């Protein structure tokens, strides 16, 4: 995060990459992006050296001692501290994302300073979180959604970001509790796994515990869905305490959220933020606030955004 903010703040372009990229894809991206400097770790240097991309990269390592010339701290000694930072224009690129979507090889998506600033302002104006919140970000930051909504926007608002040690269930639960998390920035698959873990934990307590959980979950979900009453905070209190008593909002973007799962999560006493967007739109287009209504909806277009369907882009109707 710090390296990224330093790059963007200097007027350069940040290109966050997935550490799990294969050598071929990584080499293609490094060549295509025109990258000159790479922040990485010692374990990745041997891999970078064997890539044939036609240019020499300058590695700045984040995990070696100061006696290693590749330590990022040496960058400070090389810089002219009296020089003024570049002042990029709003429409100049700030970050370059590589996304494959469902169409194969990763494609580059540049986002400008204006793109990112617009999104940050829109989130702040939506007032779905406050500076008192503590946000868990269990998503990789090479995607635009966590990059903007899990890093830039929370920092701009001044709230605390909590990062799990790893993306395993126990470590996420540990981060929820020890970090006193109140908001999670996640995707539907994360929440599906979270609820499945809750069910599994209830079943492991024996038949009586499993039955009590089933009755309580069904009743609280039904009451929340049919009457709007938030019985989950009382009926599901023991489980909520185990996951972190302060957790109140779950933000879900990146894929459709199953309405049935949404109702179950709201039945636990939590509130859902749902949204829709694309990497190319930096990323959000629409946002549904945590008001407990229309859980299958992605909300309305955010202020300043117009959405329309282009008939020319629709597939032709089957003449049959």
PAKETOR-10630 format. One record per residue (C-alpha): x negated, y, z negated. Coordinates in steps of 0.05 Angstrom, whole numbers, padded with zeros to 5 digits, always signed. Example, Ala and Ser with C-alpha at 12.3 -4.5 7.8 and 13.67 -1.06 7.14 Angstrom:
2
-00246-00090-00156-00273-00021-00143
//
This chain:
320
+00000+00000+00000-00054+00049-00019-00095+00034+00043-00033+00043+00086-00015+00110+00055-00087+00133+00063-00086+00115+00137-00020+00150+00152-00039+00210+00108-00104+00219+00148-00065+00225+00213-00085+00156+00238-00036+00100+00255-00024+00041+00208-00013-00027+00239+00009-00076+00184-00001-00149+00205+00023-00216+00179-00035-00254+00147-00003-00319+00173-00011-00300+00246-00046-00352+00289-00114-00335+00319-00086-00327+00389-00030-00280+00367-00076-00241+00321-00129-00231+00375-00077-00208+00425-00048-00157+00376-00117-00130+00355-00135-00121+00428-00069-00091+00448-00064-00042+00390-00134-00014+00401-00150-00020+00327-00219+00004+00305-00218-00007+00230-00186-00063+00191-00172-00067+00116-00175-00140+00096-00207-00190+00047-00271-00229+00048-00234-00294+00063-00210-00265+00130-00276-00239+00156-00301-00306+00185-00235-00312+00223-00242-00242+00251-00313-00255+00274-00293-00314+00316-00239-00277+00353-00259-00254+00423-00222-00188+00432-00274-00149+00469-00286-00096+00415-00323-00093+00349-00280-00081+00289-00304-00045+00226-00280-00086+00166-00265-00051+00100-00259-00104+00047-00214-00096-00013-00243-00152-00056-00319-00149-00055-00369-00115-00101-00396-00045-00090-00463-00074-00069-00430-00102-00006-00435-00051+00050-00365-00072+00073-00333-00050+00007-00279+00002+00022-00310+00049-00029-00368+00062+00019-00317+00097+00063-00316+00153+00011-00390+00165+00019-00384+00169+00095-00327+00219+00096-00335+00294+00101-00295+00313+00039-00293+00385+00061-00259+00368+00127-00185+00382+00134-00138+00323+00147-00105+00318+00215-00036+00348+00220+00001+00302+00268+00063+00326+00304+00130+00296+00282+00136+00255+00345+00067+00225+00341+00062+00152+00317+00052+00138+00243+00058+00062+00244+00056+00008+00296+00096-00056+00283+00092-00121+00320+00157-00160+00321+00176-00222+00359+00250-00223+00343+00278-00283+00381+00242-00271+00446+00173-00302+00437+00108-00264+00434+00105-00204+00387+00119-00137+00420+00095-00070+00395+00143-00019+00364+00113+00049+00348+00150+00091+00295+00136+00165+00290+00128+00209+00229+00197+00237+00245+00227+00167+00249+00201+00149+00180+00217+00216+00148+00289+00213+00174+00299+00144+00144+00270+00165+00077+00314+00227+00074+00376+00186+00093+00363+00136+00037+00352+00191-00014+00416+00226+00007+00455+00161+00002+00440+00160-00074+00444+00084-00079+00383+00083-00125+00354+00133-00175+00285+00150-00201+00300+00109-00263+00307+00044-00223+00253-00009-00220+00252-00043-00152+00229-00114-00138+00199-00121-00068+00189-00195-00052+00183-00184+00023+00121-00179+00068+00105-00106+00085+00089-00120+00158+00164-00114+00172+00195-00045+00180+00251-00058+00130+00207-00071+00068+00155-00022+00094+00205+00035+00094+00258+00014+00043+00211-00024-00004+00151+00021-00002+00159+00091+00028+00229+00108+00002+00218+00084-00070+00152+00122-00074+00185+00185-00046+00239+00179-00098+00189+00166-00154+00216+00100-00178+00174+00039-00199+00158-00017-00149+00150-00087-00177+00112-00139-00135+00116-00213-00152+00051-00252-00158+00077-00299-00104+00143-00315-00069+00158-00377-00110+00222-00381-00151+00186-00381-00219+00143-00321-00201+00203-00281-00175+00241-00296-00239+00180-00276-00280+00175-00210-00242+00249-00197-00252+00243-00205-00327+00174-00176-00342+00184-00119-00293+00252-00102-00321+00278-00099-00249+00344-00064-00234+00343-00067-00158+00320-00121-00109+00303-00107-00036+00315-00174-00003+00345-00214+00054+00403-00263+00054+00358-00324+00050+00327-00298-00014+00395-00288-00047+00418-00357-00023+00357-00388-00056+00369-00346-00119+00440-00369-00127+00422-00441-00110+00369-00438-00165+00421-00412-00214+00467-00470-00197+00411-00521-00203+00390-00493-00271+00462-00499-00295+00467-00572-00272+00401-00589-00306+00434-00572-00373+00480-00632-00368+00552-00645-00347+00583-00598-00398+00537-00540-00381+00548-00552-00306+00624-00553-00316+00623-00490-00358+00581-00455-00305+00628-00477-00249+00690-00453-00286+00658-00386-00306+00629-00373-00237+00695-00390-00202+00736-00347-00250+00690-00287-00249+00684-00290-00172+00760-00296-00165+00773-00238-00212+00722-00193-00178+00749-00210-00109+00823-00207-00125+00829-00155-00180+00764-00115-00178+00751-00131-00252+00679-00144-00269+00686-00206-00312+00618-00232-00290+00580-00186-00338+00613-00222-00396+00624-00292-00370+00556-00298-00337+00519-00259-00391+00472-00317-00413+00447-00328-00342+00441-00254-00328+00398-00248-00390+00351-00302-00365+00341-00267-00298+00335-00197-00329+00389-00159-00364+00375-00095-00325+00387-00124-00256+00446-00089-00224+00438-00080-00148+00418-00128-00093+00401-00097-00025+00408-00143+00035+00386-00128+00106+00352-00169+00161+00407-00220+00176+00482-00227+00165+00501-00239+00092+00551-00295+00083+00614-00264+00052+00624-00325+00008+00554-00317-00021+00566-00242-00028+00629-00254-00070+00591-00304-00114+00535-00254-00127+00585-00199-00143+00619-00249-00189+00554-00252-00228+00563-00179-00244+00515-00151-00192+00530-00101-00137+00510-00110-00064+00481-00060-00015+00488-00087+00056+00460-00057+00120+00443-00066+00193+00385-00041+00235+00328-00056+00281+00253-00047+00278+00262+00003+00335+00309+00046+00292+00260+00050+00234+00300+00008+00212+00370+00024+00185+00429+00045+00227+00486+00029+00180+00491+00022+00105+00546-00003+00058+00539+00025-00012+00545-00018-00075+00619-00003-00085+00643-00075-00086+00687-00066-00024+00686-00102+00043+00628-00148+00025+00625-00176+00096+00613-00107+00126+00547-00073+00140+00579-00006+00126+00583+00058+00166+00529+00092+00208+00483+00133+00165+00488+00209+00168+00455+00236+00231+00462+00170+00269+00511+00157+00326+00527+00086+00346+00562+00064+00411+00570+00002+00453+00541+00008+00523+00588-00029+00570+00533-00036+00622+00492-00077+00573+00548-00127+00560+00547-00194+00597+00594-00201+00655+00660-00236+00640+00667-00307+00663+00711-00303+00725+00741-00370+00707
//
